[in-house]
Each structure stands twice: as C-alpha cells, then as structure tokens.
Amino acid sequence: MKQLQQEIKEFTEQRGWTGNRDPRNLAISISLEASELLEHFQWSPSDETVAANRDEIAEEAADVFIYLLQFADVLNIDLLDAARAKIEKNEKRFPIG
C-alpha cells in the first residue's frame, strides 16, 4: 500500500498537481468520485449496470481508492491498521448471537 501511495504521490508531483493535496480537498474529491460511482447504479438494476458498465465502474472505484490513499497519506493514517481496528470495534459492538 505504501508503494502505491508513493507512486501516486510521484505521479501528482510530476504533473504539478500538489496544490490541492490537503485533507479538505481530498475528502471532497473522495465524495465526488463516490458519487460518480453511484451514478452508474441510479435507476437500473445492479446486475445490468455492472454487466453494461464494468470498465467505467472499475475506473470510478479506482478514483475513489486513489483519492482515499492520498487522503490517508496526507494524514499519516495506516488504512490497514485503521480497517483492522474498525473491524475489531464492530465485533464488540455487534457480537454474534
């Protein structure tokens, strides 16, 4: 994950796109890209949408992921640790049976 974050950082630096690399702008970008992903599913059954638009859906999911990785990098959040901690918290909050 750290390697991919570094590749994304280099990509944006090489293009001079570092000016908007702050938590606020990245959070907004995550939300906007997630909305673009959701747009594919508006007004149509999920299976039909995926069958007809799989490549575009994958691109939007990748956009969300890339912005999330940038967001985590800027805030020094280890997403794997954060996800594991959240799962552990949810296991306590929602125990089985």
C-alpha positions in Angstrom: 0.0 0.0 0.0 2.8 2.4 0.9 4.4 1.7 -2.5 1.2 2.6 -4.3 0.8 5.8 -2.3 4.4 6.7 -3.3 3.6 6.1 -7.0 0.5 8.3 -6.7 2.5 11.0 -5.0 5.2 11.0 -7.7 2.5 11.0 -10.4 0.9 14.1 -9.0 4.2 15.8 -8.2 5.4 15.3 -11.8 2.3 17.0 -13.1 2.4 19.9 -10.6 -0.9 18.7 -9.0 0.2 19.0 -5.4 -1.6 22.3 -4.7 -4.9 20.7 -3.7 -3.4 17.8 -1.7 -4.8 18.7 1.6 -7.4 16.8 3.7 -10.3 19.1 2.9 -9.9 18.9 -0.9 -9.1 15.2 -0.9 -12.2 14.5 1.3 -14.3 16.4 -1.2 -12.7 14.5 -4.1 -13.5 11.2 -2.4 -17.1 12.2 -2.1 -17.4 13.4 -5.7 -15.8 10.3 -7.1 -18.0 8.1 -5.0 -21.0 10.0 -6.3 -19.8 9.3 -9.9 -19.5 5.6 -9.0 -23.1 5.7 -7.5 -24.4 7.4 -10.7 -23.8 4.2 -12.6 -26.4 2.4 -10.4 -29.1 5.1 -10.4 -32.4 3.9 -11.9 -31.2 0.5 -13.1 -30.8 -3.0 -11.6 -27.3 -3.7 -10.2 -26.6 -6.8 -12.3 -27.5 -5.0 -15.6 -25.4 -1.9 -14.6 -22.3 -4.0 -13.8 -22.7 -6.0 -17.0 -23.0 -2.9 -19.2 -20.5 -0.7 -17.4 -17.9 -2.8 -15.6 -14.9 -0.9 -17.0 -16.3 2.5 -16.2 -17.3 1.3 -12.7 -13.8 0.0 -12.1 -12.4 3.3 -13.1 -14.6 5.2 -10.7 -13.8 2.8 -7.9 -10.1 3.3 -8.7 -10.6 7.1 -8.5 -12.2 6.7 -5.0 -9.3 4.4 -3.9 -6.6 6.7 -5.3 -8.0 9.8 -3.5 -8.5 7.8 -0.3 -4.9 6.7 -0.4 -3.8 10.3 -0.9 -6.0 11.4 2.0 -4.6 8.7 4.3 -1.0 9.6 3.2 -1.5 13.3 4.0 -3.0 12.5 7.4 -0.5 9.7 8.1 -3.3 7.1 8.5 -2.4 3.5 8.0 -5.5 2.3 6.3 -4.8 -1.4 7.0 -4.4 -0.7 10.7 -7.5 1.6 10.7 -9.6 -1.1 9.0 -8.5 -3.8 11.4 -9.3 -1.5 14.4 -12.7 -0.7 12.9 -13.5 -4.4 12.4 -12.4 -5.1 16.0 -14.6 -2.3 17.3 -17.6 -3.5 15.2 -17.1 -7.1 16.5 -17.5 -5.7 20.1 -20.4 -3.5 19.0 -22.2 -6.2 17.1 -21.4 -9.6 18.7 -22.6 -12.8 17.1 -25.7 -14.3 18.7 
